């Protein structure tokens, strides 16, 4: 079978630099002793080749029918572990049956959605090594007080330790994207659950960054907080000034204000 043609509507940019593919594969550590790995969007298997050199129990998922046919021909031994599906829509729990790591060159147009799904699966996704748009990678790894810091920074940092590993120029892809790329690694931390209502925490974080230039006093109006909480010094801050623990405390304070 001839090479797979990158499809613009799927946001495909195939990595052509083998040394970068090798670096991404080697960044996967098997955190918490996990050997099961799901590669999202393998395309023609440039990264897959290096993953297969290690002792991973490897699964591949791609939405592109042409890629799936190519991968079946290239890796006949993987059989049913090559899955044609939309990662965002498929429930992987019955298939993966327990903890697993995620790796891949994520399509840039859906990378944030992929991370929101990983958050939903956080009890089983122990590690993530991925390449995505540099701007998004920087945002996810950014500390508080930085202009890149945002919703995904807080939500992911609540449950994962995150490292920005290295940057990748456009010229190593076919076709080259119009942006630089970044590779990050996320490792599941020890936080089983947050010390607050987690659904409310997610809402508070999203609301805080909805109008990020405003103070939390303005941002939190939809929650109808008490006058006492409105007078709290934390409400003079902006969302980007709060780390995970401070957002947890704010969520607790909002809950407490409703019960007064």
C-alpha positions as CSV (number, residue, x, y, z in Angstrom):
1,X,0.0,0.0,0.0
2,X,1.2,3.5,-0.9
3,X,1.8,6.1,1.8
4,X,-1.2,7.7,3.4
5,X,-2.0,11.2,2.2
6,X,-2.4,13.7,5.1
7,X,-6.0,15.0,5.3
8,X,-6.6,18.7,6.1
9,X,-10.1,18.1,7.5
10,X,-8.6,15.7,10.1
11,X,-5.8,18.2,11.0
12,X,-3.2,15.6,10.0
13,X,0.5,16.7,9.9
14,X,2.6,13.6,9.7
15,X,6.0,13.8,11.5
16,X,8.9,13.0,9.2
17,X,11.8,13.5,11.5
18,X,12.8,10.1,13.0
19,X,15.0,11.6,15.7
20,X,12.1,13.6,17.1
21,X,9.8,10.5,16.9
22,X,12.5,8.6,18.9
23,X,12.7,11.4,21.5
24,X,8.9,11.3,22.0
25,X,8.9,7.5,22.3
26,X,11.7,7.6,24.8
27,X,10.0,10.2,27.0
28,X,7.4,7.6,28.0
29,X,8.5,6.3,31.3
30,X,5.9,3.6,32.3
31,X,4.9,5.7,35.3
32,X,3.4,3.7,38.1
33,X,4.6,0.5,36.4
34,X,2.0,0.7,33.6
35,X,2.9,-1.1,30.4
36,X,-0.4,-0.6,28.4
37,X,-0.1,2.3,26.0
38,X,-2.7,3.9,23.7
39,X,-1.3,5.9,20.7
40,X,-3.7,8.4,19.4
41,X,-3.5,9.3,15.7
42,X,-0.5,7.1,14.6
43,X,-0.9,8.0,10.9
44,X,1.8,5.9,9.2
45,X,3.4,4.7,12.3
46,X,6.5,6.9,12.5
47,X,6.2,7.1,16.3
48,X,4.8,3.6,16.5
49,X,8.0,2.1,15.1
50,X,10.0,3.5,18.1
51,X,7.3,2.5,20.6
52,X,7.4,-1.0,19.3
53,X,11.1,-1.2,20.1
54,X,10.1,-1.1,23.8
55,X,8.2,-3.6,25.9
56,X,4.9,-1.7,25.7
57,X,1.5,-3.4,25.3
58,X,0.6,-1.2,22.5
59,X,-2.8,-0.1,21.1
60,X,-3.4,2.3,18.2
61,X,-6.5,4.4,17.5
62,X,-7.1,6.5,14.4
63,X,-10.2,7.9,12.8
64,X,-8.7,7.8,9.3
65,X,-9.8,4.7,7.4
66,X,-6.8,5.0,5.0
67,X,-4.4,5.1,8.0
68,X,-6.1,2.1,9.6
69,X,-5.7,0.0,6.4
70,X,-2.0,1.1,6.2
71,X,-1.3,0.2,9.8
72,X,-2.9,-3.2,9.5
73,X,-0.6,-4.0,6.6
74,X,2.4,-2.6,8.4
75,X,1.7,-4.3,11.8
76,X,-0.3,-7.4,11.1
77,X,0.6,-8.8,14.5
78,X,-1.3,-6.0,16.3
79,X,-4.6,-7.2,14.8
80,X,-7.5,-6.0,16.9
81,X,-5.3,-3.6,18.8
82,X,-5.5,-1.3,15.8
83,X,-8.8,0.5,16.4
84,X,-10.7,2.6,13.8
85,X,-12.5,5.1,16.0
86,X,-12.9,8.7,17.0
87,X,-10.9,8.9,20.3
88,X,-13.2,11.6,21.6
89,X,-16.3,9.5,21.2
90,X,-15.2,5.9,22.0
91,X,-15.3,4.5,25.6
92,X,-11.9,2.9,26.1
93,X,-12.5,1.5,29.6
94,X,-13.9,-1.9,28.4
95,X,-11.0,-2.3,25.9
96,X,-8.1,-1.1,28.1
97,X,-9.4,-2.7,31.3
98,X,-7.4,-0.8,33.9
99,X,-4.6,1.7,33.8
100,X,-2.8,2.9,30.7
101,X,-0.7,5.6,29.2
102,X,-1.5,7.9,26.3
103,X,1.0,8.9,23.6
104,X,0.7,10.7,20.3
105,X,1.1,13.5,17.9
106,X,-2.3,15.1,18.7
107,X,-4.3,16.8,15.9
108,X,-4.0,20.4,16.8
109,X,-7.6,21.2,16.1
110,X,-8.8,18.8,18.8
111,X,-5.9,18.7,21.3
112,X,-7.8,20.6,24.0
113,X,-10.8,18.2,23.6
114,X,-8.5,15.2,23.9
115,X,-7.2,16.6,27.3
116,X,-10.7,17.2,28.6
117,X,-11.4,13.5,27.8
118,X,-8.2,12.5,29.5
119,X,-9.4,14.4,32.6
120,X,-12.6,12.4,32.5
121,X,-10.4,9.2,32.4
122,X,-7.9,10.4,34.9
123,X,-8.4,7.5,37.3
124,X,-6.9,5.2,34.6
125,X,-4.6,7.4,32.5
126,X,-1.4,7.4,34.4
127,X,0.9,9.2,31.9
128,X,0.6,11.3,28.8
129,X,3.4,12.1,26.3
130,X,2.3,14.1,23.4
131,X,3.1,16.7,20.8
132,X,0.7,19.5,20.1
133,X,0.7,23.2,19.2
134,X,3.4,24.9,21.2
135,X,1.0,27.6,22.5
136,X,-1.3,24.9,24.0
137,X,1.6,22.8,25.3
138,X,3.1,25.9,27.1
139,X,-0.4,26.7,28.5
140,X,-0.8,23.3,30.0
141,X,2.6,23.4,31.6
142,X,2.5,27.0,32.7
143,X,2.6,28.0,36.4
144,X,0.2,30.6,37.9
145,X,0.9,34.2,37.2
146,X,1.9,33.5,33.6
147,X,-0.1,34.9,30.7
148,X,-0.3,31.4,29.3
149,X,-1.9,30.0,32.4
150,X,-5.5,29.0,31.9
151,X,-8.3,26.5,32.4
152,X,-6.4,23.5,31.1
153,X,-3.4,24.5,33.2
154,X,-5.4,24.4,36.5
155,X,-7.5,21.4,35.7
156,X,-4.6,19.2,34.5
157,X,-2.2,20.4,37.2
158,X,-4.7,19.3,39.8
159,X,-4.2,15.7,38.9
160,X,-0.9,15.5,36.9
161,X,2.7,16.7,37.3
162,X,3.5,18.3,34.0
163,X,6.8,19.0,32.2
164,X,7.4,20.9,29.0
165,X,10.1,18.7,27.3
166,X,11.1,20.4,24.0
167,X,9.9,22.4,21.0
168,X,9.6,21.2,17.4
169,X,9.8,23.4,14.3
170,X,7.2,23.2,11.5
171,X,9.6,21.9,8.9
172,X,9.7,18.3,10.3
173,X,6.1,17.6,9.3
174,X,4.2,16.8,6.1
175,X,2.6,19.2,5.4
176,X,4.3,21.7,7.7
177,X,1.8,23.4,10.2
178,X,1.7,27.2,10.4
179,X,2.8,27.0,14.1
180,X,5.6,25.6,16.2
181,X,4.9,22.5,18.2
182,X,5.8,21.4,21.8
183,X,6.2,18.1,23.5
184,X,5.0,17.7,27.1
185,X,4.8,14.9,29.6
186,X,2.1,14.5,32.3
187,X,2.4,12.0,35.1
188,X,-0.5,11.2,37.4
189,X,0.0,12.6,40.9
190,X,-1.1,11.2,44.2
191,X,-4.3,13.2,44.3
192,X,-7.2,10.7,44.2
193,X,-9.8,13.4,44.7
194,X,-9.9,17.1,45.5
195,X,-10.9,18.4,48.9
196,X,-14.0,20.0,47.5
197,X,-16.9,19.4,45.2
198,X,-15.0,18.5,42.0
199,X,-17.9,19.4,39.6
200,X,-18.1,22.8,41.2
201,X,-14.3,23.1,41.1
202,X,-14.4,22.6,37.3
203,X,-17.1,25.2,37.0
204,X,-15.3,27.7,39.2
205,X,-12.1,27.4,37.2
206,X,-13.9,27.8,33.9
207,X,-15.9,30.8,35.1
208,X,-12.7,32.4,36.5
209,X,-11.0,32.4,33.2
210,X,-14.1,33.2,31.1
211,X,-13.2,36.9,31.5
212,X,-9.7,36.5,32.7
213,X,-8.9,40.3,33.0
214,X,-11.7,40.8,35.5
215,X,-11.3,40.2,39.2
216,X,-12.8,37.1,40.7
217,X,-15.5,39.3,42.4
218,X,-16.8,40.0,38.9
219,X,-16.3,36.5,37.5
220,X,-18.0,34.7,40.3
221,X,-21.3,36.7,40.2
222,X,-23.2,33.8,38.6
223,X,-22.5,31.8,41.8
224,X,-24.5,34.2,44.0
225,X,-21.9,34.2,46.7
226,X,-22.5,35.8,50.1
227,X,-21.5,39.4,50.9
228,X,-18.9,38.0,53.3
229,X,-17.2,36.1,50.6
230,X,-17.4,39.0,48.2
231,X,-15.5,41.0,50.8
232,X,-12.7,38.3,51.0
233,X,-9.3,39.5,49.7
234,X,-9.1,36.6,47.3
235,X,-11.9,38.2,45.3
236,X,-9.6,41.1,44.4
237,X,-7.4,38.6,42.5
238,X,-7.7,37.4,38.9
239,X,-7.9,33.8,38.0
240,X,-4.4,33.6,36.7
241,X,-3.1,34.5,40.2
242,X,-4.5,31.3,41.8
243,X,-2.9,27.9,41.8
244,X,-4.7,24.6,42.1
245,X,-4.8,24.7,45.9
246,X,-6.2,28.3,45.9
247,X,-8.9,27.3,43.5
248,X,-9.8,24.4,45.7
249,X,-10.1,26.8,48.7
250,X,-12.2,29.2,46.6
251,X,-14.5,26.4,45.7
252,X,-14.8,25.5,49.4
253,X,-15.6,29.1,50.3
254,X,-18.3,29.3,47.6
255,X,-19.9,26.1,49.1
256,X,-19.6,27.5,52.6
257,X,-21.2,30.8,51.5
258,X,-24.3,28.9,50.2
259,X,-24.7,27.2,53.5
260,X,-24.6,30.3,55.7
